[in-house]
């Protein structure tokens, strides 16, 4: 007889979200099912239903979890860049990696295609909160830069590889342009101050 460690509700949710994140990276958004996550953490399907309500609830919570953790890392990179300890490229790479390697772009697309109308709410809310927390909300330039960087990262995650190949551009072309845009936006905001 195997003994399972009793987890608190918070620990159980965190374990499920980390398992869902790993499945997202390993198999793509179609692999993030209640059954797969339950199997990964040694819990029952019913246990996950209790915590998330449905597969779309799990996916929405995963999107929120990803957005919050990734935005926290991006926020730290922005602060480091502003302090001279990091670079705009660090911010670009974190943003692009979030949508590509971390699976946020594929998850958002999957959720939208599955009919989850409010799928992007957690991502949009986390980005909004990040811009507010960084004190950039009053700046049209910073909000516009954030919008463009996010859309570039999402687009690159979904079709950047094949498109850059078709256009005979290096795979880093979109990141390079995003970095140049970010540097230009930072210079403009310094002039506006």
C-alpha positions in Angstrom: 0.0 0.0 0.0 1.5 3.4 -1.0 1.1 6.3 1.3 0.5 9.7 -0.3 1.6 12.8 1.5 -1.4 14.8 2.6 -1.2 18.2 0.9 -2.9 21.4 2.0 -5.3 22.8 -0.6 -2.7 25.5 -1.4 0.1 22.9 -1.8 -2.2 20.7 -3.9 -3.0 23.6 -6.3 0.7 24.6 -6.6 1.7 21.0 -7.3 -1.0 20.8 -10.0 0.0 24.1 -11.6 3.7 23.1 -11.7 2.8 19.7 -13.2 0.6 21.5 -15.7 3.4 23.8 -16.6 5.8 20.9 -17.1 3.2 19.2 -19.3 2.7 22.4 -21.3 6.4 22.6 -22.0 6.8 18.9 -22.7 3.7 18.1 -24.8 2.0 21.4 -25.7 -1.3 22.8 -24.5 -3.3 19.8 -25.7 -1.5 17.7 -23.1 -2.6 19.9 -20.2 -5.6 17.8 -19.1 -7.0 17.1 -15.7 -6.3 13.4 -16.1 -2.6 14.0 -17.2 -2.0 16.5 -14.4 -3.7 14.2 -11.8 -1.5 11.3 -12.9 1.6 13.5 -12.8 1.1 14.4 -9.1 -0.5 11.2 -7.9 -4.0 12.7 -7.3 -7.4 11.9 -8.7 -9.3 13.6 -11.5 -12.0 14.4 -8.9 -9.4 16.2 -6.7 -8.4 18.4 -9.6 -12.1 19.1 -10.5 -12.5 20.2 -6.9 -9.7 22.7 -7.3 -10.2 24.0 -10.8 -13.8 23.1 -11.8 -12.9 22.0 -15.3 -10.0 21.5 -17.8 -10.6 25.1 -19.0 -10.5 26.3 -15.4 -7.1 24.5 -15.0 -5.8 26.1 -18.2 -7.0 29.5 -17.1 -5.4 29.1 -13.7 -2.2 27.9 -15.5 -2.3 31.0 -17.7 -2.6 33.2 -14.5 0.2 31.3 -12.8 2.5 31.6 -15.8 1.7 35.3 -16.4 2.3 36.2 -12.7 5.6 34.3 -12.4 6.9 35.5 -15.8 5.9 39.1 -15.2 7.7 39.0 -11.9 10.9 37.9 -13.7 10.4 40.5 -16.4 9.8 43.2 -13.8 13.1 42.3 -12.1 14.8 42.5 -15.5 13.3 45.9 -16.2 14.5 47.2 -12.9 17.9 45.7 -13.4 18.1 47.3 -16.9 17.1 50.7 -15.6 19.7 50.4 -12.8 22.5 49.5 -15.3 22.8 45.9 -14.1 20.9 44.4 -16.9 20.1 45.1 -20.5 17.0 45.7 -22.7 17.9 42.4 -24.4 17.3 40.6 -21.1 13.8 42.0 -21.0 13.2 41.0 -24.7 14.6 37.5 -24.2 12.5 36.9 -21.1 9.3 38.1 -22.9 9.9 36.1 -26.0 10.9 33.0 -24.0 7.7 33.3 -21.9 5.6 33.0 -25.0 7.8 30.5 -26.8 9.8 28.1 -24.5 7.5 28.6 -21.5 4.4 27.8 -23.7 2.3 30.9 -22.9 1.7 31.7 -26.6 0.6 28.1 -27.4 -1.6 28.0 -24.3 -3.3 31.3 -25.0 -4.0 30.3 -28.6 -5.2 26.8 -27.6 -7.6 28.3 -25.0 -9.0 30.8 -27.5 -9.5 28.2 -30.2 -11.2 26.0 -27.6 -13.8 28.7 -27.1 -12.5 30.0 -23.7 -13.5 33.6 -24.4 -11.8 35.0 -21.3 -8.6 33.0 -21.8 -6.4 36.0 -22.1 -7.7 37.8 -19.0 -5.0 36.5 -16.6 -2.2 37.4 -19.1 -3.6 40.8 -19.9 -4.2 41.6 -16.2 -0.7 40.5 -15.2 0.9 42.7 -17.9 -1.3 45.6 -16.9 -0.3 45.2 -13.2 3.4 45.0 -14.2 3.2 48.3 -16.1 1.4 49.9 -13.2 3.9 48.5 -10.7 6.9 49.8 -12.7 5.3 53.3 -12.7 5.0 53.3 -16.5 1.2 53.5 -16.8 1.2 57.2 -17.3 3.6 57.0 -20.2 2.0 56.5 -23.7 5.5 55.5 -24.9 6.0 52.8 -22.3 2.5 51.4 -22.7 2.9 51.3 -26.5 6.3 49.7 -26.1 4.8 47.0 -23.8 2.0 46.4 -26.2 4.3 46.0 -29.2 6.8 43.9 -27.3 4.1 41.5 -26.1 2.5 41.2 -29.6 5.9 40.6 -31.2 6.7 37.9 -28.7 3.4 36.2 -29.2 3.6 36.3 -33.0 7.2 35.1 -32.9 6.2 32.1 -30.7 3.4 31.1 -33.1 5.1 31.6 -36.4 8.5 33.3 -36.0 10.6 30.3 -37.0 8.9 29.5 -40.3 8.4 33.1 -41.2 12.0 34.2 -40.6 13.2 31.2 -42.6 10.8 32.1 -45.5 12.1 35.6 -45.4 15.7 34.5 -45.2 16.2 36.3 -41.9 18.1 35.1 -38.9 15.9 33.3 -36.3 16.7 36.2 -33.9 15.4 38.9 -36.3 12.2 39.6 -34.3 14.1 39.7 -31.0 16.7 42.0 -32.6 13.9 44.4 -33.8 12.2 44.2 -30.4 15.4 45.1 -28.6 16.0 48.1 -30.9 12.4 49.3 -30.3 12.8 48.9 -26.5 16.1 50.9 -26.5 14.4 53.6 -28.6 11.5 53.7 -26.3 13.7 54.0 -23.2 15.6 56.8 -24.9 12.4 58.6 -25.7 11.0 58.2 -22.2 14.3 59.7 -20.8 13.9 62.7 -23.1 10.2 63.1 -22.1 11.1 63.3 -18.4 
